[in-house]
Amino acid sequence: MSSDPFSVRLDVRLYDLDAQLHVNGAVYHQYADHARFACVQAAGVSVDELIADGMGPVNLETVIHYRAELRGGDTVDVSCAWAWRPGRTYEVRHVLRRIDGTVAAELKHVSGLLDLRTRRLVRDPAAEWRRRAVRPELLGFAVPSDGYSV
């Protein structure tokens, strides 16, 4: 099993650009959101079921470090790595890397699961994500050495 984080490849589209012809800052958020959703799907988590169970993922904080321009015609790989900690929040980190290897940006989200009935963060979001994942390793959970998740 690879220890590399999950990643998706995206082409920079014309409508992603701002007046300086580089990717608009808000689009970095969209690229990260796309990668996170693709990662959740690849892990086998049904967001529809999560919402039907009364929970929805929320971003509480996002920090972007811009490293190099992304421009029209570029192709970018967007990684997605999850970091769990005790409590109601967790981190998801993204590296946006041009196919020549240049890091264009790094994003870090502090996120949680919102109980849609009480409008409060779920006490143990890790447990909720893990129990729904068919491939928990994609969400940053360790898989036992026998290769089977418990």
N, C-alpha and C positions, 0 to 999 in steps of 0.2 A: 504494500500500500504506500502511495506517495505521501510525503509530508508537505507538499506544495499546497498553498491555499487554492480554493476554488477560483476560477477565472473565466470571464467571457470576453470575446473579441467584438469590438464595435467599430464601425466606420464613422468618422466625423462627417456629418451631413451639412449641406449648405445652410440650412436653417438653424444649425447649432452655433453659427458664427455671429460675432458682434461687428460693430463698425470698423474695428481694427483687423478684421478677418481672422481673429483667433476665437477659440471656443468661449462662449459667454460663461461667466462664473456660475450662473444658475444651472447650466447644463452639466457641470461636474456633479452636482447633486443628483441630477436625473440619471447620469451614467452609473453612479454608485447605487441608486435605488434599483436600477435595472439589474445590476450584478447581484444585489442582495436578494431580490425576488427570484432570480434564476437559481441562486444557490439554495434557497428555501425549497423551491420546486424540485431541484435535483436531489435534495435530501429526503424527498418524499412527503413533505409537509403540505397539507392542503390548507391554504389560507382561507378558502371558503368554509371549511370545517372549523377552523380556529375562530372565525368571526361568528359562525353559527353557535359555537360554544360560549359566545359572549366575550371574546378577547380580541384585541387588535394591537399589532406592533406600532409603537410610536418612537419617533426620534426626539430626544430631549435636548440634545446639543450636537452640533456639527462643527468641526474645525477642519479647515482646508489649508494645506501648505502647497502653494503653487511652486513648481520646480523648473518647468520648461513649458514653452508654448505648445498647445495643440492647435493645429490649423486645418483648414479644409483639405480634404484628401488624405489626412492622416488616418491610420488605423491604430486603435488603442486596445490593450488588454487591461481589463479591470478586475483585480483580484478582490476576494472577499474572505476575511479571516475573523472569526468570532473569538472573543475572550470573555470568559465567565468569571464572576466573582460573587461572593455572598451578597444577598440583598436583592433589591427590586430592580436593579439596572445591570446592564452588560454593555460591552463595547463591540463594535464591528468596525474593522479597519479595511481600507481599500487603498491599493496602489494602482495608479493609472500609468501605464508604461507603453510608450510608443513601440512599434515592432522592431525598431533599431536598438531597443534596450533602454532608451532614455526615460527616466522617471519624469512624467509631466506633473503629477500631483499626488499627494497623500491626503486621504480623508479619514477622520475618526469620528464615529458616531457614539454617543452615549444613548442607549435605547432602553426601552422597557416594554412590557405588555400591559395594555390598559384593559381593565375590567370595564366593559362597555355599559354595564348596569350601574355600578357604583361610581364610575369615572375616577377610579383610583388605580394605581399600579398594582399588578399582581405580585403577591409576596415572593414567589419563587418562580421567576420566568424560565430559568434553566430547566426545571422539572417539566414545565409545560411544553417547551420546545423539544426536549429530549424524548418524551413519551410519544410524541407525534412523528418523530423522524425515523424513516426506514434506513437512512444512511447518516447516523448521528455524527460521524467523523467530519462530514462537510460543514457541520455547525460547531466544530471545535470540541466535540466530546470525544474522550478517549474510547477506543474500542479494545476490549480485552484481547490478550495475545492469541487466543484461539480464533480470533476473527469475527466472533459473534457478539453482537451488542446485547446487553441484558436489559 
